Amino acid sequence: MSGPNSDYDPVEVAAVQPEEVDAARDAALAAIAAATDLDDLKRVRIEHTGDRAPLSLANREIGALPPQARKDAGQRVGRARGLVGQALAARQEVLEAEHAARILVEETVDVTLPTDRLPLGARHPITTGSELIADIFVAMGWEVAEGPVIEAEWLNFDALNLGPDHPARTMQDTFWTAAADRSGASDDVHGAGTGVVLRTQTSPVQARTMLSQEPPIYVVAPGRVFRTDEYDATHSPMFHQVEGLAVDEGITMAHLKGTLDHFATQMFGEGVTTRFRPSYFPFTEPSAEVDLKCFVCLGAGRVDGTNLCRTCKGEGWIEWGGCGVVNPRVLTACGVDAERYTGFAFGMGIDRTLMFRHGLADLRALFEGDIRFSTAFGTEL
């Protein structure tokens, strides 16, 4: 039996020849050194270490060599692949550092430069204030009612028991539209209530509600109103009112007082209540002026027991609005059975309420459209 023949010349495979391995190694190292960014290095990695790379092919050809030649070839290819791997790792580290440094420079933001973005706006305090008031009454089970700002004379005056000779119907208090020439109107036209006006209060919304709904009625009506007032720190020809109306069986002044006390507490905080002073309004009987307990001194008239309260000027109370039991004539004019139902109504200025709530000294700030003013209130009250 003959032994193994170890004297033959090994079969040489071209891919693992020393010169071929050295050439593949040098080409890979040169390509790695020439890579200028991470994407370029990724391409070099695939080209020189991927499955079809020269050194990868040489590694697979080692198995085709005779046993005596495999060791040297394996060491030679292994050293070459090791050097390429080390070069790739080193170049990767350098390029990643360069990339991070470049990003810091290229994406740096100078926060001191003026922005070219349009500034965000803010909801107007009258809008958010009106919604807050509406939410208070909706939480009590009331409904929010709306109506047109250009209103029929009959709904604005006659239905509310403001007779033909009431001063509020004159040019000094009311904006009359072109639909009714008030300059030379005869008594019959004036008394018939056929004109068209910019509403002087939101009370026409109450009349419209009674004409369209059967009691019980509980509605609150915020909105714009118009009167021929001077434009100054405390007056405006266009302002905002909120009026409330409750019509049901057994309604009394006590229900009115409790409603307004709750309204005041929700708007100005715990301990703030109201008081009534006898007054006169054509659409309510009896009628009262509503005073709000000063929310700064809580009725004491003085702050810290010594300094005179600047908000209420020492009175302890602030005039807020008007109220009363709905006049039976108004109920009858609007189709409600005054023998069966009673009701109460009230009205306050939303602008005046916001001036109290936020300490505004000049009513004109609410109407001049300065975004800096509105932004200070943000999106909520």
Sequence and secondary structure as in RCSB ss.txt:
>XXXX:A:sequence
MSGPNSDYDPVEVAAVQPEEVDAARDAALAAIAAATDLDDLKRVRIEHTGDRAPLSLANREIGALPPQARKDAGQ
RVGRARGLVGQALAARQEVLEAEHAARILVEETVDVTLPTDRLPLGARHPITTGSELIADIFVAMGWEVAEGPVI
EAEWLNFDALNLGPDHPARTMQDTFWTAAADRSGASDDVHGAGTGVVLRTQTSPVQARTMLSQEPPIYVVAPGRV
FRTDEYDATHSPMFHQVEGLAVDEGITMAHLKGTLDHFATQMFGEGVTTRFRPSYFPFTEPSAEVDLKCFVCLGA
GRVDGTNLCRTCKGEGWIEWGGCGVVNPRVLTACGVDAERYTGFAFGMGIDRTLMFRHGLADLRALFEGDIRFST
AFGTEL
>XXXX:A:secstr
       S     GGGSHHHHHHHHHHHHHHHHH  SHHHHHHHHHHHHSTTSHHHHHHHHGGGS HHHHHHHHH
HHHHHHHHHHHHHHHHHHHHHHHHHHHHHHHT   TTS   S       HHHHHHHHHHHHHHTTT EE    SE
EEHHHHTGGGT  TT GGGSTTT  B TTS  SS  HHHHHHT  EEE SSSHHHHHHHHHHS S EEEEEEEEE
E     SSS  SEEEEEEEEEEETT  HHHHHHHHHHHHHHHH TT  EEEEEEEETTEEEEEEEEEE TTTTTS
SEETTTEE TTTTTSSEEEEEEEEEE HHHHHHTT  TTT EEEEEEEEHHHHHHHHHT S GGGGTS  HHHHH
TTTT  
